[in-house]
Amino acid sequence: MQQLRLNAGADKRLRGGHVWIYSNEVNTKLTPLKQFAPGEQVVVESANGKPLGLAYVNPNTLICGRLVSRDIKIPLDRSLIVHRLNIALSLREACFDKPCYRLIFGDSDGLSGLVIDRFFDIFVVQISTAGMGLFKEDIVAALEKVFKPQGILFRNDGKMRQTEGLESYSEVAFGDVPELVPFEENGVPFLAPVHTGQKTGWFYDHRDNRARMQQHVKGKRVLDLFSYIGGWGVQALAAGADHVTCLDASEFALDVADQNAALNNGAERFTTLKGDAFEGCKMLLEEGEKFDVVILDPPGFIQKRKDIRNGEQAYKRINQLAMRLVEKNGILISASCSMHLQRERLVDIIRSESRTVERQAQIFDQGHQGGDHPVHPAIPETDYLKSYFVRLLPVS
């Protein structure tokens, strides 16, 4: 393997546990990035030539290297993928009683650029980097060896692939993968549109927060904003909600939400509304609607640091609209998947917008991502999900 030499001091983050190498940290006089092919594995060296581990590289991206092993004798190959699948599996089996979870969460599971979601015996795989893309066949073989799956689907259409110079596509790599795949979360059965839905078809990261939600919805009227296929709303139905309304911009997602409601014998207590969440909230306010519980789980309004100002304004607007729809003494569940929105900033938004609508906010519970999305303590980007359970009282 070729060597990738770092600048003086650039090894500090790697020694601290991080796995990313930025292009401005490379000594390009000794080891020009242009000499490497995208995905090539290299020996990473400190400025004084001491080996730090093996990484795969992409000379065309800001994050030009991702460490795959601290031992230069252990490259990324099929054997290592099998080993790390087994390590990841042991954590999931300790956390969950059903084989439905995120099996591989990229850097946190030692497989940077790889995400795998499991739906019983169906596996949906997303590869986001050129380096991991070279091991597509090995990933399939490793999954076959460890799990003997019914089917493996590649959903290689994430935004990051374009940055890495990769094409977008979706294809069945092994076995049979139906359009709607059954799975279970918190004891509630669902169908996930893995071929055409968002990301891998489902978002397991809010599992624990949705379990918390179930404690507060029995006999209540519930509104699920940005509902997608009813992850929150259908679990509210299963927990005994009197009625649930799911609002989403996608008619396709709402059709699947209807099927999930019917799957849980809740069709007669379930309504869908198609439209933009901001405009939908305004329409509901004009109609005088109020809900005992409003769930606000929007998409990431802040994708990059440059989006922080506009994104925070969007969070403020939608939180205020949601609060106006909450009954007296009702509950708002406010969530964010934007890593760049700090927890304390979301709390401040909840505080300020509750004052704007003349309500007193009580945060009585909070949550983050589940055990199948483990946080890598050296990589802040892996700690991104937050949720707050807020009672909204009249000002007295």
C-alpha positions as CSV (number, residue, x, y, z in Angstrom):
1,M,0.0,0.0,0.0
2,Q,1.0,3.6,-0.6
3,Q,1.5,6.0,2.3
4,L,-0.5,9.1,3.1
5,R,1.6,11.5,5.2
6,L,-0.1,14.0,7.5
7,N,1.0,17.5,8.4
8,A,2.6,18.2,11.8
9,G,-0.1,18.1,14.5
10,A,-2.8,16.7,12.1
11,D,-2.7,13.4,13.9
12,K,-4.2,14.7,17.1
13,R,-7.8,14.0,16.1
14,L,-7.0,10.5,14.9
15,R,-5.2,9.7,18.1
16,G,-8.2,11.0,20.0
17,G,-10.4,8.4,18.3
18,H,-11.7,10.2,15.2
19,V,-11.5,8.5,11.9
20,W,-11.8,11.3,9.3
21,I,-8.9,12.9,7.5
22,Y,-9.4,16.3,5.8
23,S,-7.6,17.3,2.7
24,N,-5.8,20.2,4.3
25,E,-4.3,17.9,6.9
26,V,-2.3,16.0,4.3
27,N,1.3,16.7,3.4
28,T,0.6,17.0,-0.3
29,K,4.3,17.7,-1.1
30,L,5.4,14.3,0.1
31,T,2.1,12.4,-0.7
32,P,0.1,14.3,-3.4
33,L,-3.6,13.4,-3.2
34,K,-3.8,13.2,-7.0
35,Q,-1.7,10.1,-6.9
36,F,-4.4,8.1,-5.2
37,A,-7.4,6.5,-6.9
38,P,-10.9,7.0,-5.2
39,G,-11.4,4.2,-2.7
40,E,-7.7,3.1,-2.6
41,Q,-6.5,1.9,0.8
42,V,-3.4,3.6,2.2
43,V,-1.2,3.5,5.3
44,V,-1.7,6.8,7.2
45,E,1.4,8.2,8.8
46,S,2.0,11.0,11.2
47,A,4.3,13.9,10.2
48,N,7.3,11.9,11.6
49,G,6.4,8.8,9.6
50,K,4.8,6.7,12.4
51,P,1.9,4.5,11.1
52,L,-1.5,5.5,12.5
53,G,-3.6,2.9,10.7
54,L,-5.2,2.1,7.3
55,A,-7.7,4.4,5.6
56,Y,-9.5,4.5,2.3
57,V,-9.1,7.7,0.4
58,N,-10.9,9.9,-2.1
59,P,-8.7,12.7,-3.4
60,N,-11.7,14.6,-4.7
61,T,-13.5,15.3,-1.4
62,L,-13.0,17.5,1.6
63,I,-13.0,14.4,3.8
64,C,-10.3,12.7,1.8
65,G,-9.6,9.8,4.1
66,R,-11.5,7.5,6.5
67,L,-9.7,5.3,8.9
68,V,-10.8,1.6,8.6
69,S,-8.3,0.0,10.9
70,R,-5.8,1.1,13.6
71,D,-3.7,-2.0,12.8
72,I,-1.9,-1.7,9.4
73,K,-2.0,-5.5,9.1
74,I,-5.8,-5.5,9.0
75,P,-7.2,-4.0,5.8
76,L,-10.8,-3.5,5.0
77,D,-11.9,-6.7,3.3
78,R,-14.7,-9.3,3.5
79,S,-13.3,-10.8,6.7
80,L,-13.2,-7.5,8.5
81,I,-16.8,-6.7,7.4
82,V,-18.0,-10.0,8.7
83,H,-16.2,-9.4,12.0
84,R,-17.8,-5.9,12.4
85,L,-21.2,-7.1,11.4
86,N,-21.0,-9.6,14.3
87,I,-19.9,-7.0,16.7
88,A,-22.7,-4.7,15.6
89,L,-25.2,-7.6,15.9
90,S,-24.2,-8.3,19.5
91,L,-25.2,-4.8,20.5
92,R,-28.5,-4.9,18.7
93,E,-29.4,-8.2,20.2
94,A,-28.6,-6.9,23.6
95,C,-30.9,-3.9,23.0
96,F,-33.9,-5.3,21.1
97,D,-36.0,-8.4,21.2
98,K,-37.0,-8.4,17.5
99,P,-34.6,-8.3,14.5
100,C,-35.7,-4.9,13.3
101,Y,-33.2,-2.1,13.7
102,R,-30.3,-0.2,12.2
103,L,-27.7,-2.9,12.0
104,I,-24.8,-0.7,10.9
105,F,-24.5,3.0,11.7
106,G,-21.4,4.0,9.7
107,D,-18.5,5.3,11.7
108,S,-20.0,4.3,15.0
109,D,-19.8,0.6,13.9
110,G,-16.4,0.8,12.4
111,L,-17.7,0.9,8.8
112,S,-17.5,4.4,7.6
113,G,-19.7,5.1,4.6
114,L,-22.1,2.2,5.3
115,V,-25.6,2.1,6.7
116,I,-27.7,-1.1,6.9
117,D,-31.2,-1.3,8.2
118,R,-32.7,-4.7,9.1
119,F,-36.4,-5.6,8.7
120,F,-36.5,-9.2,10.0
121,D,-34.8,-11.1,7.1
122,I,-34.7,-8.1,4.7
123,F,-31.6,-5.9,4.7
124,V,-31.5,-2.4,3.1
125,V,-28.0,-1.1,2.4
126,Q,-26.8,2.4,1.7
127,I,-23.2,3.0,0.6
128,S,-22.2,6.7,0.6
129,T,-18.5,6.7,-0.1
130,A,-16.3,5.6,-3.0
131,G,-14.1,3.5,-0.6
132,M,-17.0,1.5,0.8
133,G,-18.4,1.2,-2.7
134,L,-15.5,-1.0,-3.8
135,F,-16.8,-3.6,-1.3
136,K,-20.3,-3.9,-2.5
137,E,-20.0,-7.6,-3.4
138,D,-18.2,-8.3,-0.1
139,I,-21.0,-6.6,1.9
140,V,-23.5,-8.9,0.2
141,A,-21.4,-12.0,0.9
142,A,-20.8,-10.9,4.5
143,L,-24.6,-10.4,5.1
144,E,-25.3,-13.8,3.5
145,K,-22.7,-15.5,5.8
146,V,-23.8,-13.9,9.0
147,F,-27.6,-13.8,8.5
148,K,-28.8,-15.9,5.6
149,P,-31.2,-13.2,4.5
150,Q,-34.3,-13.4,2.4
151,G,-33.3,-10.3,0.4
152,I,-30.8,-7.5,0.2
153,L,-31.7,-4.2,-1.4
154,F,-29.2,-1.4,-2.2
155,R,-30.7,2.1,-1.8
156,N,-27.6,3.9,-3.1
157,D,-29.3,7.3,-3.7
158,G,-28.2,9.5,-0.8
159,K,-27.0,13.1,-1.3
160,M,-23.4,12.3,-0.3
161,R,-22.9,10.0,-3.2
162,Q,-22.8,12.9,-5.6
163,T,-20.0,14.5,-3.5
164,E,-18.1,11.3,-3.7
165,G,-18.5,11.1,-7.5
166,L,-20.9,8.1,-7.3
167,E,-24.0,7.4,-9.3
168,S,-27.4,7.0,-7.7
169,Y,-29.4,3.8,-8.1
170,S,-31.6,1.3,-6.3
171,E,-31.3,-2.5,-7.0
172,V,-32.0,-5.8,-5.4
173,A,-28.7,-7.5,-4.8
174,F,-29.9,-10.8,-3.4
175,G,-33.1,-12.7,-3.0
176,D,-36.5,-11.2,-3.0
177,V,-37.4,-7.7,-1.6
178,P,-41.1,-6.8,-1.8
179,E,-42.3,-3.2,-2.3
180,L,-43.7,-3.1,1.2
181,V,-41.6,-4.9,3.8
182,P,-43.1,-5.9,7.2
183,F,-41.3,-5.1,10.4
184,E,-42.1,-4.2,14.1
185,E,-41.2,-1.4,16.4
186,N,-42.2,-1.1,20.1
187,G,-44.5,-4.1,19.5
188,V,-46.4,-2.3,16.7
189,P,-46.4,-3.9,13.2
190,F,-45.6,-1.8,10.2
191,L,-45.0,-1.9,6.5
192,A,-42.0,0.0,5.1
193,P,-41.7,1.1,1.4
194,V,-38.1,0.2,1.1
195,H,-37.8,0.6,-2.6
196,T,-39.3,4.1,-3.0
197,G,-39.7,5.6,0.5
198,Q,-37.4,8.0,2.2
199,K,-33.8,6.9,2.9
200,T,-34.1,3.1,3.6
201,G,-37.9,3.3,4.0
202,W,-38.0,3.8,7.7
203,F,-36.4,5.9,10.5
204,Y,-35.5,3.7,13.5
205,D,-33.7,6.4,15.3
206,H,-36.8,7.7,17.2
207,R,-37.8,4.3,18.5
208,D,-37.2,5.1,22.2
209,N,-39.0,8.5,21.8
210,R,-42.0,6.9,20.2
211,A,-42.1,4.4,23.1
212,R,-42.1,7.3,25.5
213,M,-44.9,9.0,23.5
214,Q,-47.2,6.0,23.9
215,Q,-47.5,6.7,27.7
216,H,-49.2,10.0,27.0
217,V,-51.8,9.4,24.2
218,K,-54.4,7.0,25.5
219,G,-57.9,8.5,24.9
220,K,-56.3,11.6,23.3
221,R,-56.6,13.4,20.0
222,V,-53.2,13.4,18.3
223,L,-51.7,15.3,15.4
224,D,-48.6,13.9,13.7
225,L,-46.8,16.6,11.6
226,F,-44.3,15.5,8.9
227,S,-45.8,12.1,9.6
228,Y,-44.2,10.2,6.6
229,I,-45.8,6.7,6.9
230,G,-47.1,7.2,10.4
231,G,-44.2,6.2,12.6
232,W,-45.5,8.3,15.5
233,G,-49.2,8.5,14.6
234,V,-49.7,4.7,14.1
235,Q,-47.9,3.9,17.4
236,A,-50.2,6.5,19.1
237,L,-53.2,4.5,17.6
238,A,-51.8,1.3,18.9
239,A,-51.4,2.9,22.4
240,G,-55.1,3.8,22.5
241,A,-55.3,7.3,21.1
242,D,-58.9,8.3,20.5
243,H,-58.1,9.8,17.1
244,V,-54.9,10.4,15.1
245,T,-54.4,12.9,12.2
246,C,-51.2,12.5,10.1
247,L,-50.1,15.4,8.0
248,D,-47.5,15.0,5.3
249,A,-46.7,16.4,1.8
250,S,-46.4,13.0,0.2
251,E,-49.6,11.3,-0.9
252,F,-47.7,8.1,-1.4
253,A,-46.4,8.2,2.3
254,L,-49.9,8.9,3.5
255,D,-51.3,5.9,1.5
256,V,-48.8,3.7,3.3
257,A,-49.7,5.3,6.6
258,D,-53.3,4.3,5.9
259,Q,-52.2,0.8,5.4
260,N,-50.2,0.8,8.7
261,A,-53.3,2.2,10.5
262,A,-55.4,-0.6,9.1
263,L,-52.7,-3.1,10.0
264,N,-53.2,-2.0,13.6
265,N,-57.0,-2.1,13.5
266,G,-57.2,1.7,13.7
267,A,-58.5,2.8,10.4
268,E,-61.7,4.3,11.8
269,R,-59.7,6.4,14.2
270,F,-57.2,7.7,11.6
271,T,-57.2,10.6,9.2
272,T,-54.6,11.8,6.8
273,L,-54.1,15.3,5.4
274,K,-51.9,16.0,2.4
275,G,-50.0,19.2,2.3
276,D,-47.1,21.4,3.5
277,A,-46.9,21.2,7.2
278,F,-46.6,25.0,7.7
279,E,-49.7,25.6,5.5
280,G,-51.5,22.6,7.0
281,C,-51.0,24.0,10.5
282,K,-52.4,27.4,9.4
283,M,-55.4,25.6,7.8
284,L,-56.1,23.6,11.0
285,L,-55.9,26.8,13.1
286,E,-58.3,28.6,10.8
287,E,-60.7,25.7,11.3
288,G,-60.4,26.0,15.0
289,E,-58.8,22.6,15.5
290,K,-57.1,21.7,18.7
291,F,-55.2,18.5,19.7
292,D,-54.2,17.0,23.1
293,V,-50.9,15.9,21.7
294,V,-49.0,17.4,18.8
295,I,-45.9,15.6,17.5
296,L,-43.4,17.7,15.5
297,D,-40.7,15.6,13.9
298,P,-39.6,17.7,10.9
299,P,-36.8,16.9,8.3
300,G,-33.4,18.4,9.0
301,F,-33.9,22.1,8.4
302,I,-30.1,22.6,8.9
303,Q,-28.0,20.4,6.6
304,K,-24.8,22.5,6.8
305,R,-23.4,25.2,9.0
306,K,-24.3,27.9,6.5
307,D,-28.0,26.9,6.9
308,I,-28.1,27.5,10.7
309,R,-29.7,31.0,10.6
310,N,-32.5,30.1,8.2
311,G,-32.9,26.7,9.7
312,E,-33.4,28.0,13.2
313,Q,-36.1,30.4,11.9
314,A,-37.9,27.4,10.3
315,Y,-37.8,25.6,13.6
316,K,-39.1,28.6,15.4
317,R,-42.0,29.0,12.9
318,I,-43.1,25.4,13.0
319,N,-42.8,25.1,16.8
320,Q,-45.0,28.2,17.2
321,L,-47.6,26.9,14.8
322,A,-47.6,23.5,16.5
323,M,-48.0,25.1,19.9
324,R,-51.0,27.1,18.8
325,L,-52.7,23.7,18.0
326,V,-52.1,22.2,21.4
327,E,-55.1,22.1,23.8
328,K,-54.8,23.7,27.3
329,N,-52.5,21.5,29.4
330,G,-51.8,19.5,26.3
331,I,-48.4,18.1,25.1
332,L,-46.0,19.1,22.3
333,I,-43.3,16.6,21.3
334,S,-40.7,18.7,19.5
335,A,-37.9,16.9,17.8
336,S,-34.9,17.7,15.5
337,C,-32.6,15.5,13.5
338,S,-30.3,18.5,12.6
339,M,-26.9,17.9,14.1
340,H,-26.1,21.6,13.8
341,L,-29.1,22.5,16.0
342,Q,-27.7,22.2,19.5
343,R,-29.9,20.8,22.2
344,E,-29.8,24.0,24.2
345,R,-30.9,26.0,21.1
346,L,-34.0,23.8,20.6
347,V,-34.8,24.3,24.3
348,D,-34.5,28.1,23.8
349,I,-36.8,27.9,20.7
350,I,-39.4,26.1,22.8
351,R,-39.0,28.7,25.6
352,S,-39.3,31.7,23.3
353,E,-42.2,30.4,21.1
354,S,-44.2,29.3,24.2
355,R,-43.9,32.9,25.5
356,T,-45.0,34.2,22.1
357,V,-48.2,32.1,22.2
358,E,-48.7,33.0,25.9
359,R,-48.2,29.6,27.3
360,Q,-45.9,28.3,30.0
361,A,-43.7,25.4,28.8
362,Q,-42.8,22.5,31.1
363,I,-40.2,20.1,29.7
364,F,-40.9,16.9,31.5
365,D,-39.0,14.3,29.4
366,Q,-36.4,14.3,26.7
367,G,-34.8,11.7,24.4
368,H,-32.2,11.0,21.8
369,Q,-31.4,8.3,19.3
370,G,-31.7,4.6,20.2
371,G,-29.1,1.9,20.9
372,D,-29.0,1.0,17.2
373,H,-27.6,4.5,16.5
374,P,-24.6,4.4,18.9
375,V,-22.7,7.7,19.4
376,H,-19.0,7.7,18.5
377,P,-17.6,9.8,21.3
378,A,-14.9,11.3,19.0
379,I,-17.4,12.2,16.2
380,P,-20.0,14.8,17.2
381,E,-21.9,14.2,13.9
382,T,-23.0,10.8,15.2
383,D,-24.9,12.5,18.1
384,Y,-27.6,14.3,16.1
385,L,-31.1,13.4,17.4
386,K,-33.0,15.2,20.1
387,S,-36.6,15.4,21.3
388,Y,-38.4,17.2,24.1
389,F,-41.7,16.4,25.7
390,V,-43.4,19.6,26.6
391,R,-46.6,20.4,28.6
392,L,-48.1,23.7,27.6
393,L,-49.9,25.4,30.4
394,P,-52.0,28.6,30.4
395,V,-50.0,31.5,31.8
396,S,-51.3,32.3,35.3
